Amino acid sequence: MSHDLFSMQRRTWDRWQSRDENPDSTPWSLAESERAERLASALLDLNPRLKRFAFDYAEIADFEGIGEDEARNRYRYIELDHAHGDNAITIQIDRDHAWLTIPYWYSGLSARATFLEAFAYLRLIERQEGWVSVDPYHGVIDLDHDLEAVVGVYEGYSAIADRIRHREQGTTDQLQD
């Protein structure tokens, strides 16, 4: 389970809100590929500890029963993963949006620090691409004013996720409601 933040063109957010979420399966244009590469490069410059994930398209194709070209098309996005021991933020850069995921295991100051880092990534994306940042629980977020509200919602869901984990482990008797 994770908390998701997005950065995207305003029209993409409007389309998502209308539930027109069918992924575009057409091949990326050269301009889209170059834009995604520039954005990945800028994020790696901001945090050189991020690591680019290398997809094994042959293995994906075999697992999904599709051709390797189709696997390359479906998994065209760029994924940047955190280094071991860093804040667990994963960034996916797609043709018309970027997606940040943060697992529900932080609280207090560590939650705030993790979201400060995530907001730095979103700020760079907004500045470079002219996109808006979105938290599905808030809609469009103002990176200069909405940190505490976003962290507050995150911590609420993190507490729920913690209860679920304890329940699954049979330790609910140690939790207080």
C-alpha positions in Angstrom: 0.0 0.0 0.0 1.3 3.4 -0.9 0.3 7.1 -1.0 0.5 8.4 -4.6 1.3 11.8 -5.8 1.1 12.9 -9.4 2.4 15.7 -11.7 0.6 16.1 -15.0 -0.8 18.5 -17.5 -4.0 20.1 -16.3 -6.0 18.5 -19.1 -4.7 15.1 -18.1 -6.0 15.7 -14.5 -9.3 16.8 -15.9 -9.5 13.6 -18.0 -8.6 11.4 -15.0 -11.3 13.1 -12.9 -13.9 12.2 -15.6 -12.7 8.6 -15.3 -11.4 8.5 -18.9 -8.4 6.6 -17.7 -7.8 4.3 -20.6 -4.0 4.1 -21.1 -2.7 5.2 -24.4 -1.1 2.2 -25.9 0.2 3.9 -29.0 4.0 4.1 -29.4 5.5 7.2 -27.8 6.6 10.0 -30.1 10.2 11.0 -30.3 9.3 14.3 -28.5 7.6 12.3 -25.6 10.6 10.0 -25.3 13.0 13.0 -25.2 10.9 14.9 -22.7 10.8 11.8 -20.4 14.6 11.4 -20.7 15.2 15.1 -19.9 12.9 14.9 -16.9 14.6 11.7 -15.6 18.0 13.3 -16.1 16.9 16.4 -14.1 15.6 14.2 -11.3 18.8 12.2 -11.2 20.8 15.5 -11.0 18.6 16.6 -8.1 19.2 13.3 -6.3 22.0 11.2 -7.8 21.2 8.4 -5.4 18.1 7.6 -7.4 18.6 4.5 -9.6 17.0 3.9 -12.9 15.2 0.6 -13.1 16.1 -1.6 -16.0 13.2 -3.6 -17.4 13.8 -7.1 -18.7 11.4 -6.9 -21.6 12.0 -10.5 -22.7 11.0 -11.8 -19.3 8.0 -9.5 -19.2 6.9 -10.7 -22.6 7.3 -14.3 -21.6 5.4 -13.8 -18.3 2.5 -11.9 -19.9 2.4 -14.0 -23.1 3.0 -11.1 -25.4 5.7 -10.1 -27.8 8.8 -8.3 -26.7 7.9 -5.2 -28.8 4.5 -5.1 -27.0 6.2 -5.4 -23.6 8.5 -2.5 -24.5 5.5 -0.4 -25.5 3.5 -1.3 -22.3 6.4 -0.7 -20.0 7.8 2.3 -21.8 7.8 4.6 -18.7 11.0 5.4 -16.8 11.2 4.2 -13.2 13.5 5.8 -10.7 13.9 3.9 -7.4 15.3 5.1 -4.1 18.7 3.8 -2.8 18.6 1.4 0.1 18.3 3.4 3.3 16.9 6.5 1.6 13.3 7.7 1.8 11.3 5.1 -0.1 10.0 7.2 -2.9 9.6 5.6 -6.4 9.1 7.9 -9.4 7.6 6.8 -12.7 7.7 9.1 -15.7 5.1 8.4 -18.3 4.2 10.1 -21.5 1.9 12.6 -19.9 2.5 12.4 -16.2 4.9 11.5 -13.4 3.8 9.3 -10.5 5.4 9.2 -7.1 4.7 6.4 -4.6 5.4 6.5 -0.9 4.7 3.4 1.2 2.6 3.8 4.3 5.3 3.2 6.9 6.4 6.6 7.9 5.0 8.8 10.7 5.9 12.0 12.5 9.2 13.7 11.5 10.1 10.9 9.1 6.8 11.3 7.2 7.3 15.0 7.0 10.9 14.6 5.7 9.8 12.1 3.1 7.1 14.4 1.8 9.6 17.3 1.8 11.7 15.2 -0.5 8.7 14.2 -2.7 7.6 17.9 -2.9 11.1 18.8 -4.1 10.7 16.3 -6.9 7.3 17.6 -7.8 8.6 21.2 -7.7 11.3 20.3 -10.2 8.7 18.6 -12.4 6.3 21.6 -12.2 9.1 24.0 -13.0 10.5 21.9 -16.0 7.2 20.7 -17.5 4.7 23.3 -16.4 2.5 20.5 -15.0 0.3 20.6 -11.9 0.9 18.4 -8.8 -2.0 16.3 -7.6 -2.8 14.3 -4.5 -5.9 12.2 -5.2 -7.2 13.0 -1.7 -6.9 16.8 -2.2 -6.9 17.3 -6.0 -4.4 19.9 -7.2 -1.9 20.7 -4.5 0.0 23.9 -3.8 3.6 22.8 -3.1 4.2 26.0 -1.1 1.2 25.6 1.2 -0.3 22.1 1.3 2.6 20.0 2.9 1.0 19.7 6.3 -2.4 18.8 4.9 -0.9 16.2 2.6 1.2 14.7 5.4 -1.8 14.7 7.7 -3.9 12.6 5.3 -0.9 10.3 4.7 -0.4 9.7 8.4 -4.1 8.8 8.8 -3.8 6.2 6.1 -0.5 5.0 7.4 -2.1 4.3 10.8 -4.9 2.3 9.0 -2.2 0.4 7.1 -0.4 -0.3 10.3 -3.6 -1.7 11.9 -4.1 -3.9 8.9 -0.6 -5.2 9.1 -0.9 -6.0 12.8 -4.3 -7.6 12.2 -2.8 -9.8 9.5 0.0 -10.7 11.9 -2.4 -11.5 14.7 -1.2 -8.7 16.9 -4.4 -6.5 17.1 -4.5 -7.0 20.9 -1.5 -4.6 21.1 -3.2 -1.8 19.2 -5.4 0.8 20.7 -8.2 2.5 18.7 
